[in-house]
Amino acid sequence: MTADVLVVMARQPIPGTVKTRLAQSIGADAAAALYRAFLIDIAAGCASPAWSLVWAVTPIDADLTPIVGGAARQIVQRGDGLGERMQHAFADLFAAGARRVVMIGADAPHLGAACIAEAFAALATHDVVLAPTQDGGYCLIGLTAPRELFRGVAMGTDSVRAETLARAAALGLRVAQQAQTFDIDLPADLETLAVLLDRAALRLPATAAALASMRRGGAPPGA
């Protein structure tokens, strides 16, 4: 494992367990197929010799190898809530020798290697780096050491970024924030992503194929 580690928090793409808010509009099978496409595009677009790619997976018996290949390491998410699972993932990777760890979720496949590289660069002069999202959260967070930033924070709410920044300030940590972006939780987010793909502003082949299949009304790839 290299000194810099990119960890992706990911679920096995089982219908009914991933992108549940989006599934209310597009259906559980389509949501799972889209999530599977996100994993494929992240595996291709966020890999780099400059850092190690690690998948933090759930449930405990999850295996993403058939989807993302076997080149990257997989670790199991530990803990009850998302904040606790994030805390453990950071702690485990630093204990294994990482010097800087950047974490993303699987619902932001558009971040890409350039954004990840920018985050690692920010950690050369800051303790924490965030990529804010329009809904008051963030889709990327990087640390230079294990920090008690997540315990008690109301994850999944529009105050999560503000609470995290307040916790960082209380700990005296230097925080860098990247340009605001979005993650894909709701139909409006998916439409934003589709527009960027249609304009060729992004290259996400698996995601584009899944969206094209949805538009045709056919079975999504991987369903």
Order of alpha helices (4+ residues) and beta strands (2+ residues): beta-alpha-alpha-beta-alpha-beta-alpha-beta-alpha-beta-beta-alpha-beta-alpha-alpha
